Amino acid sequence: MSSLAEYAWLVPAFPAAAFAILTAMGRGAGRGGAWIGTLASLASLVLSLLLAGQRVSGTAEEYIGHFDWIRAGGFALSLGYEVTNLTVMMLVVVSLVSFLVNLYSHGYMKDDERISTFFAYVALFTSSMLGLVLSYNLLTMYIFWELVGVCSFLLVGFYFRKPEARAAAKKAFIVTRIGDLGFLIAILLLFWYMPGHALDFTEIHNVFGTQTGVISMGITTLIALLIFLGAVGKSGQFPLHVWLPDAMEGPTPISALIHAATMVAAGVFLVARTFDIFHASQAAMTTVAVIGAFTAIFAATIGLAQNDIKRILAYSTVSQLGYMMLALGVGSETGAIFHLFTHAFFKALLFLGAGSVIHAVHTQDIREMGGLGRSMRITAWTFGIGALALSGIPPLAGFWSKDAVLAAALEASPVYFIVGVVAAFFTALYMARLFFLVFAGTPRGDHHGHESPAVMTIPLVVLAVLAVAAGFVQTPFNGWFGEWLFPGAAEEHANVLVIVASIAAGLLGIYLGWLIYAKGTVRRDVVSSRMPGLVRVLERKYYIDELYEAVFVKPLGGLGKILGAFDDYVVDGAVRLVGRSASAIGRLNTRLQNGQLQTYVLTALIGLVILAVAIAGRRFW
Amino acid sequence: MNMLASYLTLAAVLFCVGLYGVITKRNAIIVLLSVELMLNAVNLNLIAFAKYGVQPSITGQIFSLFTMTVAAAEAAVGVAILVAIYRARASVNVDEFDELRR
């Protein structure tokens, strides 16, 4: 039987075709054209689900299809796609979230005159991410990796008339570029050191996983760290996390897409895909774990003090990505991918819910909202489910995946575990704060919400169901998901301490949030009145942006100005000098052409004398 | 050989006087006369070399006859043009004749 896996390349091809069609149609495509993008993502989703069905039932083999892109002498650079359980799972997540975001955008972007451009970009974004997931070697992945970066630039800067959106788009592009450079260098190093210049994941697995010692330890660590730098940039890990919260300037469905399925997931996926390299180097693993753990708690504390609904969710994403990196760092691929899987659903749900709220009240400041639970029932319920899932309350999806991460962390070191639990507590606290300020109590300000149209609420309901159910594929008592994804990976054991600690952290956070923001038994300024400095530091995000501004942006801007001046005055000056001197000589010569016969004679005479002197001079030298 | 040097010197002086006249004089008739002077300096050279040159021959003398003929024709044409210009412009000043510039 010819396997469906051979046609897996169609999954990214559908949205790519939609992008081409929408671009060709131009702005005239309008709202009808937008459905082309949605249909394409639906086609991708259906095909992904069929593929997943075949993989799960075991009727489809793993499949690699590739062709030579550049052939030079004995070696070739090839592009291609690979169908494995991991890629199929990612295909389903990406195409599902993308389809729901597409659907939702029909409501959210209804009145935007550039709606077809928006859907074209979303289609390209989806296509790039699907391609990235399917890539069978690092080269193919890098191409799609860069495409994802470009699309994020286009979409974050979608409202390009707003200066903040332009700045955010540039920031997103430039900051992730730092990571991309690391990734590129890693690819070049691998190309140099790998036997046969192989860049495909199978070969990487063979070289680093089974026949260790082919590549020296130092180089392995270097390659792993450079790949990790790429992942840090894309997945918004400290210290390159600064672009992610600013990326909130884009339309809200895009935030959902970036934060749930595309873009940020790419970094985690990259590390998981090249995990054998990391496994071969203990130093690299430790770096990944430490950065991940630090990012998890660092971003969670910032999330406590923000007032913009989308920014809180953005820092929450940064924090959750930290969890995934922590899981990878302590050697649990399963935990990381599982958390990525569940996180995609509830984070998309939260962002789309936030979009629904913003759509209704036209503000993003949670201090101006309140009491929306009554007027927006579906949004409130689904948002609540998402918040509970994110806080890690059983039996929602977030609990199981966070539990897997924490269990792996505890096996590696109690420090990671404690950091993870504290971050989980903060997560529950800021989500409770967000939920109670937005949906509970009485309206502050004159915003009276109204429920969003069905095209926006249906995706919310679907995602809410998934946020509840998705966790059951992998529980401490049933390791089917991990076994399916990574056959032979370490089995996870039920650990009562982990379960109790994570539930306690979640419930405690929510209870405290309820006391402060809903019931009011604890005054809101209980911290800010005693430690105003601490709160200000959190509000200003640890002054990281200001630090970067002073340390990198200003000096580099100055250097740019100097180089610009060099270009203006020295390079352009030389060009202008050549041009001006030619025209000056010309002007001098026109003065000779004055029509005076005697001047001509004199000029001819002088020329003759010079000629005579020159000839005589040659004779004597 | 001494004789040759004297003739050549005289010719050179004549030529320079003629050249000076061509370049500096405003009156077109004097310019024409100066051109004649330069031509005659050349004639003098031709004849001097024909008589005292390394290979004396008659060629130089014949050549100078040709030169005189051409010079006569040139003077006739030149003076005719001058008369025409004088009728049109009421002037024979060389520096006023700069129409070709435009």
Interface residues (C-beta under 8 A of the other chain):
Chain A: Q593 N594 G595 Q596 L597 Q598 V601 L602 L605
Chain B: L19 V22 I23 T24 V94 D95 F97 D98 E99 L100 R101 R102
